[in-house]
Amino acid sequence: MSPNCMNNRHGSRLVLLFVIGMLLCAVFNRLYAQDAGQTRSLFTNEFTLPFTSNVSLTKTTNDDSLLAVVQYRIRYDMLFFTRVPAKAGMKSDDLMAPLTITLEVVGKDGITYQTQQIVDTVFIASLDKARSKRNFYVGIRSFSLPSSSVALVVDISKATNRLKTTRYRYLTKRILSGDSTISILAFSDKQSTYDAKSGKAFAFQQGTMLNDTVSFGSHARLLCFLPSMYQSGEWNYTIYPDTVKDEASYVQSGGGIVGSMMVEEKHLVVQSASRSGEPNTVLLEQGGSNMIGLLDFDASSCQEGNYRLLAVSQFGDTLRSKFVVQWSTKPLSLRDLDYSLGLMRYLLNDAATREMIAGGTVDARKKFETYWAQRDPTPETAFNEDMSEYFARADYAYFAFAGVGVADGARTDRGRVYILNGKPSSVESRILPNNVRREVWRYTDRVFKEFIFESGNSGALVLKNVQDSVPENRE
């Protein structure tokens, strides 16, 4: 064989290896980007921390003290579980883990003036859950602190057979505003279930961390902690936007969301996910050292933003607090106006699309919001179900239908069909004799259409045909 032929073959192999390497890099980068994007949109770093804590400090009318509400959350796999000693009403295979929370109160000079300990026990029913990185134990405690406190250090220790080691440390510093006199833990129907019969138990989804944030478009509950010097009784409340300047005139004119809540002396108990596998449960029992009120209201009428709570007792006491309404699950494709406007081409013709984006960003946003307001199935609420569903589908399509050479799956034929029609009733995929991949999407409950996709020269699936489909209830 001549040297030229050998050089040509060697060069061809190098070119082939280079092309294969580039393709593998493209696939890897695409998969990595897809996974990273899904991780950010679905988990938002919530499940990566083994221990977290939320601390709320509240001024009282007594200048010598503060009301502190501490909520702590620890991942099950970070605890040391042992068998529960056999006793009546408990299975022999139940597991328990001791838990110690140390609270250090730090003064303005940086010196620790007070140390408190919380001893807790976590119960679970299976060894698999003990090793879980997705299940958490949540506890809540409230107590008084000196008014000179500027920080609270939360240490968490887990007991082992022979020693106790402090594994996690959480430091919080809060600047107290003059009207912050109620500590709030907010949650919604999406995060919990409520025992309507007893009126005192809340079972939270695993991983839920309560704070001063209400989920946008949900039915909300605020667990309000008041200083102990106030008396039990009914409190009237008004919820209004933080942008309101003249509070007295706004409340007097009947603005905002109004209602009442009962404030009572309660004993707050957190039951861990235990024998029957329920999630963590908060119990509010009669008697105790906590003045607690449960405020139940429909937050679907609230736009995203900051809000104030004004509460007035039957004795004339007035307390205030703040909370936030936030759309934490807002579709990623709805957070970027330019990208959102680009997706409108599936709903509008070319002329209407050009008209919407004409005139600059401010005008485009107004036209965008006006369009979706006209399609809102519940205009009496702030949450637009149709808009949320449309862009949630776009998020799914972006990742699900991406591939080599296609960075954005929402811009593909399958992405367009999915965004407009949602998940198909059935999907049939097969390889034709000519090595062409075919995928058939059937909609038999809403659209009654059949979409046929086939792979083209680039390998990507493109729409080839659309025909009527048979409804599910047709014989």
C-alpha positions in Angstrom: 0.0 0.0 0.0 1.4 3.4 -0.9 2.2 6.0 1.7 -0.3 8.4 0.2 -3.1 5.8 0.7 -2.0 5.2 4.3 -1.9 9.0 5.0 -5.4 9.4 3.5 -6.8 6.6 5.6 -5.1 7.9 8.7 -6.5 11.4 8.0 -10.0 10.0 7.4 -9.9 8.3 10.8 -8.8 11.5 12.5 -11.7 13.4 10.9 -14.2 10.6 11.8 -12.9 10.6 15.4 -13.2 14.4 15.6 -16.7 14.4 14.3 -17.8 11.6 16.7 -16.1 13.5 19.6 -18.0 16.7 18.7 -21.3 14.8 18.6 -20.6 13.2 22.0 -19.7 16.6 23.5 -22.9 18.1 22.0 -25.0 15.3 23.5 -23.3 15.6 26.9 -23.7 19.3 27.0 -27.4 19.1 26.0 -28.1 16.5 28.7 -26.1 18.4 31.3 -28.0 21.6 30.5 -31.3 19.8 30.5 -30.6 18.3 33.9 -29.3 21.5 35.4 -32.3 23.4 34.1 -34.8 20.8 35.5 -33.0 20.8 38.8 -33.3 24.6 39.1 -36.9 24.7 38.1 -38.1 21.8 40.1 -36.1 21.9 43.3 -34.6 25.4 43.5 -31.9 24.1 45.8 -34.5 23.1 48.4 -33.4 19.5 48.8 -29.7 20.1 48.9 -29.3 21.4 52.4 -29.2 18.8 55.2 -30.2 21.3 57.8 -32.0 24.7 57.6 -33.6 27.0 60.1 -36.1 29.9 59.9 -36.1 32.4 62.8 -38.6 35.1 63.4 -38.0 37.8 66.0 -40.8 40.1 67.1 -40.9 43.2 69.3 -43.4 43.3 72.2 -44.8 46.1 74.2 -42.5 45.1 76.9 -39.1 46.7 76.1 -37.2 43.9 78.0 -38.1 41.0 75.7 -38.6 39.7 72.2 -40.7 36.9 70.9 -38.7 34.3 68.9 -40.2 31.6 66.8 -37.7 29.0 65.5 -38.4 26.5 62.9 -35.8 23.8 62.1 -35.6 21.2 59.4 -33.2 18.3 59.2 -32.9 15.6 56.5 -33.6 12.0 57.8 -30.3 10.6 56.5 -28.4 13.0 58.8 -30.0 11.5 62.0 -28.9 8.4 63.9 -31.8 6.0 64.2 -32.2 3.1 66.6 -34.9 0.6 67.3 -37.8 1.8 69.5 -37.9 -0.1 72.8 -40.9 -2.5 72.8 -43.9 -0.9 74.5 -47.6 -0.9 74.1 -49.0 0.6 70.9 -45.7 0.7 69.1 -44.3 -1.8 66.5 -41.0 -3.5 67.1 -39.7 -2.3 63.8 -40.3 1.4 64.5 -37.2 3.6 64.5 -36.3 6.7 66.6 -33.6 9.3 66.6 -32.8 11.7 69.4 -32.3 15.3 68.3 -30.8 18.2 70.3 -31.2 21.9 69.2 -29.0 24.4 71.0 -30.0 28.1 70.8 -27.4 30.7 71.6 -28.6 34.3 72.2 -25.9 36.8 71.1 -26.0 40.4 72.3 -25.0 43.6 70.5 -21.4 43.2 71.8 -21.1 39.7 70.3 -21.2 37.9 73.7 -23.5 34.9 74.2 -25.8 35.8 77.1 -28.3 33.0 77.0 -28.3 29.3 75.9 -31.3 27.1 75.6 -31.7 23.5 74.5 -34.5 21.8 72.8 -34.6 18.0 73.1 -36.7 16.3 70.4 -37.2 12.8 69.1 -38.0 11.7 65.5 -40.0 8.6 64.8 -40.2 6.8 61.5 -41.6 3.4 60.3 -39.0 2.1 57.8 -35.3 1.8 57.4 -35.5 3.1 53.8 -36.9 6.4 55.1 -34.0 6.7 57.6 -31.6 6.8 54.7 -33.7 9.2 52.6 -32.2 12.4 51.3 -35.7 13.7 50.3 -37.6 13.4 53.6 -37.2 15.9 56.4 -38.2 16.3 60.0 -39.6 19.8 60.9 -39.9 21.2 64.3 -41.2 24.6 65.7 -40.5 26.3 69.0 -41.3 29.8 70.4 -39.8 31.5 73.4 -38.8 34.9 74.8 -35.4 36.6 74.3 -33.8 39.7 75.8 -34.5 42.8 73.8 -30.8 43.5 73.4 -30.4 40.4 71.3 -29.2 40.9 67.7 -28.6 37.3 66.6 -29.6 33.8 67.3 -27.2 30.9 66.7 -28.9 27.5 66.1 -26.8 24.4 66.6 -28.0 21.0 65.8 -26.4 17.8 67.2 -27.0 14.2 66.4 -26.4 11.5 69.0 -24.3 8.5 68.1 -23.5 5.4 70.2 -20.5 6.9 72.0 -20.4 10.6 71.3 -22.4 13.7 70.4 -21.2 15.9 67.6 -22.5 19.3 66.4 -22.8 19.0 62.7 -24.7 22.1 61.5 -24.7 25.7 62.6 -27.2 28.4 61.6 -26.8 32.1 62.4 -29.6 34.6 61.9 -29.6 38.4 62.3 -32.8 40.4 62.1 -33.2 44.1 61.9 -36.5 44.7 63.7 -38.9 47.4 62.4 -41.0 49.4 64.7 -44.3 47.8 63.7 -43.2 44.2 63.5 -45.2 42.8 66.4 -46.6 39.5 65.1 -44.5 36.5 64.1 -46.0 34.7 61.1 -45.6 31.2 59.7 -47.4 31.0 56.3 -48.5 27.9 54.4 -51.2 26.9 51.9 -53.4 24.0 50.8 -50.6 23.1 48.3 -48.2 22.5 51.2 -50.5 20.9 53.8 -53.7 19.1 54.8 -55.9 20.3 57.6 -57.9 18.3 60.0 -61.2 20.1 59.8 -62.9 17.9 62.5 -60.5 18.8 65.4 -59.4 22.1 64.0 -55.9 21.7 65.3 -53.7 19.5 63.2 -51.7 20.3 60.1 -49.9 17.6 58.1 -47.1 19.2 56.0 -45.6 17.8 52.8 -42.1 16.5 53.2 -39.5 19.2 52.9 -41.9 22.1 53.6 -40.2 25.0 55.3 -42.6 27.6 56.7 -41.7 31.3 56.6 -43.4 34.6 55.9 -44.2 33.8 52.3 -47.6 32.8 50.9 -47.9 30.9 47.7 -49.5 33.0 44.9 -52.9 31.8 43.7 -53.6 29.6 46.7 -55.8 29.4 49.8 -53.5 30.6 52.5 -53.2 30.2 56.3 -51.1 32.3 58.6 -50.1 30.8 62.0 -49.7 34.0 64.1 -47.6 34.0 67.3 -48.4 36.9 69.6 -46.5 38.1 72.7 -47.8 36.4 75.9 -49.0 39.6 77.6 -52.0 39.9 75.4 -55.4 38.3 76.4 -57.2 35.6 74.6 -60.1 36.7 72.4 -61.2 37.6 68.9 -59.0 39.8 66.7 -60.2 41.6 63.6 -57.7 41.8 60.8 -57.1 43.7 57.6 -54.6 42.6 54.9 -53.5 45.3 52.4 -50.6 45.9 50.0 -47.4 47.4 51.4 -47.6 50.2 48.9 -50.6 51.8 50.7 -49.4 55.1 52.2 -52.4 56.2 54.4 -53.2 53.1 56.4 -56.0 54.7 58.5 -57.9 56.0 55.5 -57.5 52.8 53.5 -58.8 50.6 56.4 -61.6 53.0 57.2 -62.8 53.0 53.6 -63.1 49.2 53.8 -60.1 48.4 51.6 -58.1 45.2 51.7 -59.1 41.7 52.9 -60.9 41.7 56.2 -61.8 39.0 58.6 -61.4 37.8 62.2 -59.3 35.2 64.1 -59.4 33.7 67.6 -56.2 34.2 69.6 -55.8 31.6 72.4 -53.3 30.2 74.7 -52.1 27.1 73.0 -49.5 24.4 73.4 -47.7 23.8 70.1 -46.5 20.2 69.4 -44.8 18.8 66.4 -45.3 15.1 65.7 -42.7 13.5 63.5 -43.6 11.3 60.5 -44.1 8.1 62.5 -45.7 4.7 62.6 -48.2 4.9 59.8 -45.9 7.0 57.6 -47.7 10.4 57.9 -45.8 13.6 57.2 -44.9 15.9 60.1 -47.9 17.2 61.9 -48.4 20.4 63.9 -50.8 20.1 66.8 -52.4 23.1 68.6 -53.6 21.9 72.0 -55.4 23.9 74.7 -53.3 25.5 77.4 -49.6 26.3 77.2 -47.3 29.3 77.0 -48.0 30.4 73.4 -50.5 32.9 72.3 -51.5 31.7 68.8 -54.1 32.7 66.2 -54.9 30.9 63.0 -55.8 33.3 60.1 -57.5 31.6 57.1 -58.0 33.6 53.9 -58.2 33.4 50.2 -54.9 34.7 48.8 -55.9 34.0 45.2 -57.2 37.7 45.0 -53.7 39.0 46.0 -51.2 39.9 43.3 -47.5 39.1 43.8 -45.8 41.5 46.2 -45.4 42.6 49.8 -48.4 42.9 52.2 -49.2 44.1 55.7 -51.4 42.6 58.3 -53.2 44.9 60.8 -54.8 43.1 63.7 -57.0 44.8 66.3 -58.3 43.0 69.5 -61.6 43.4 71.2 -59.8 45.3 73.9 -58.3 47.9 71.4 -54.8 46.4 71.1 -53.3 46.9 67.7 -50.5 44.7 66.2 -48.9 44.6 62.8 -46.8 42.3 60.7 -45.6 41.7 57.1 -45.7 38.9 54.7 -45.0 38.2 51.0 -47.1 36.7 48.2 -44.7 34.9 45.8 -45.2 32.7 42.8 -42.4 30.3 43.6 -43.5 27.8 40.9 -43.8 30.4 38.2 -42.8 28.9 34.8 -39.3 29.7 33.7 -40.6 30.6 30.2 -42.9 33.3 31.8 -40.0 35.0 33.7 -38.4 36.3 30.5 -40.6 38.7 28.6 -38.8 38.3 25.3 -39.0 34.5 25.4 -42.7 34.7 26.5 -43.5 37.0 23.5 -41.7 34.6 21.2 -44.1 31.8 22.3 -47.1 33.9 21.4 -46.6 33.1 17.7 -48.3 29.8 18.3 -51.5 31.7 19.3 -51.4 34.7 17.1 -50.9 35.3 13.4 -47.9 37.2 12.1 -49.6 40.6 12.0 -50.9 40.2 15.6 -47.5 39.0 16.8 -45.8 42.0 15.3 -48.4 44.4 16.8 -47.8 42.9 20.3 -44.1 43.4 20.3 -44.2 46.9 18.6 -43.7 50.0 20.7 -41.0 48.9 23.2 -40.9 46.7 26.3 -43.4 48.6 28.4 -46.1 48.6 25.7 -45.4 44.9 24.8 -45.8 43.9 28.4 -49.2 45.8 28.7 -50.4 44.1 25.5 -49.2 40.7 26.7 -51.0 41.1 30.0 -54.2 42.4 28.3 -54.3 39.4 26.0 -54.0 36.9 28.8 -56.5 38.9 31.0 -59.1 38.4 28.2 -58.4 34.6 28.4 -58.5 34.3 32.2 -61.1 31.8 33.2 -61.3 33.3 36.7 -61.0 37.1 36.3 -62.1 37.6 39.9 -58.8 36.1 41.1 -55.2 37.3 40.5 -54.1 33.8 39.3 -54.6 33.2 35.6 -54.9 29.4 35.1 -54.8 29.4 31.3 -51.6 31.5 31.2 -49.9 29.4 33.9 -50.8 26.1 32.0 -49.6 27.4 28.6 -46.2 28.4 29.8 -45.8 25.4 32.1 -46.2 23.3 29.0 -43.5 25.4 27.3 -41.2 24.6 30.2 -41.8 20.9 29.7 -41.4 21.1 25.9 -38.1 23.1 26.2 -36.4 20.1 27.9 -38.4 17.1 26.7 -38.1 17.7 22.9 -34.5 19.1 22.8 -31.8 17.0 21.3 -28.6 17.1 19.3 -28.6 20.4 17.3 -31.9 21.5 18.9 -31.3 23.5 22.1 -34.9 24.6 22.6 -37.5 21.8 22.4 -40.3 24.4 22.6 -39.5 25.6 19.1 -39.9 22.1 17.5 -43.0 20.7 15.9 -43.7 18.4 18.8 -43.1 21.3 21.2 -45.7 23.5 19.4 -48.3 20.7 19.4 -47.7 20.0 23.1 -47.8 23.7 24.1 -51.1 24.2 22.3 -52.8 20.9 23.2 -51.1 19.6 26.3 -50.2 16.0 27.0 -51.6 13.5 24.3 -53.9 10.7 25.3 -51.5 8.2 23.8 -48.2 8.1 22.0 -47.2 5.4 19.5 -43.6 5.2 18.4 -42.0 2.8 15.8 -39.4 2.5 13.1 -40.6 2.2 9.5 -38.9 -0.1 6.9 -36.9 2.8 5.4 -35.4 3.4 8.9 -37.6 6.5 9.4 -38.8 7.0 13.0 -42.5 7.7 13.3 -44.3 9.0 16.3 -48.1 9.3 16.5 -49.8 11.5 19.1 -53.5 10.8 19.6 -55.9 13.2 21.5 -59.2 11.5 22.3 -60.6 13.6 25.1 -60.2 17.3 24.1 -58.9 18.0 20.6 -59.9 14.8 18.8 -56.9 15.0 16.5 -54.0 12.7 15.5 -50.6 14.2 14.9 -48.1 12.2 12.9 -44.4 13.1 13.2 -41.5 11.5 11.2 -37.8 12.0 11.3 -36.3 14.1 8.5 -32.8 14.3 7.1 -31.5 15.9 10.3 -33.0 13.1 12.4 -35.4 15.5 14.2 -39.1 14.6 14.2 -41.2 17.0 12.1 -45.0 17.1 11.7 -46.1 15.2 8.6 -49.8 14.9 8.9 -52.8 15.8 11.1 -56.1 13.9 11.0 -59.2 13.5 13.1 -59.1 11.1 16.0 -61.8 8.9 17.5 -63.2 10.1 20.9 -62.7 7.7 23.8 -66.5 7.2 24.4 -67.3 6.4 20.8 -68.3 2.8 20.3 
